[in-house]
């Protein structure tokens, strides 16, 4: 998980990840990495989790926070 997301609650992390995904779709990999520190592999993983869950925002909550 990106260290900058550790200060957020479960739902805030999911919302922030969705924001990063949308930002990446609009502005591309380089700018997203500079702005958020998230690279293509991480964003692709989040997109796959979102897709496999049918678009449920809860799928973006990291496992570590769920414990």
C-alpha positions in Angstrom: 0.0 0.0 0.0 1.2 3.5 -0.7 2.4 5.0 2.6 0.5 8.2 1.9 -2.8 6.2 2.2 -2.2 4.9 5.7 -3.7 8.0 7.3 -7.1 7.3 5.7 -10.0 5.1 7.0 -11.2 2.0 5.0 -13.7 3.9 2.8 -11.3 6.9 2.4 -8.6 4.5 1.1 -11.0 3.0 -1.4 -12.2 6.5 -2.5 -8.6 7.7 -2.9 -7.6 4.7 -5.0 -10.6 5.3 -7.2 -9.5 8.9 -7.6 -6.0 7.7 -8.6 -7.4 5.3 -11.1 -9.5 8.0 -12.7 -6.6 10.4 -12.7 -4.4 7.8 -14.4 -7.0 7.2 -17.1 -7.1 11.0 -17.8 -3.5 12.0 -17.4 -1.4 8.9 -17.9 1.2 6.9 -16.1 4.1 9.4 -15.7 2.0 12.2 -14.2 0.1 9.8 -11.9 3.4 8.4 -10.6 4.6 11.9 -9.9 1.4 13.0 -8.2 0.6 9.9 -6.2 3.6 7.6 -6.3 1.4 4.8 -7.8 2.9 3.0 -10.8 1.1 1.2 -13.6 1.3 -2.2 -12.0 -0.4 -1.1 -8.8 -3.1 0.8 -10.7 -3.7 -2.2 -13.0 -4.1 -4.4 -9.9 -6.7 -2.1 -8.5 -8.5 -1.9 -11.8 -8.6 -5.7 -12.0 -10.0 -6.0 -8.4 -12.6 -3.4 -9.2 -13.6 -5.2 -12.4 -13.8 -8.6 -10.8 -16.0 -7.3 -8.1 -18.5 -5.7 -10.5 -17.3 -2.2 -9.7 -17.8 -2.4 -6.0 -15.7 0.4 -4.3 -15.2 -1.9 -1.3 -12.9 -4.1 -3.5 -10.3 -1.3 -3.3 -10.0 -1.5 0.5 -6.6 -3.1 1.2 -6.5 -6.5 3.0 -4.2 -5.1 5.7 -6.8 -2.5 6.8 -9.6 -5.1 6.8 -7.8 -7.1 9.6 
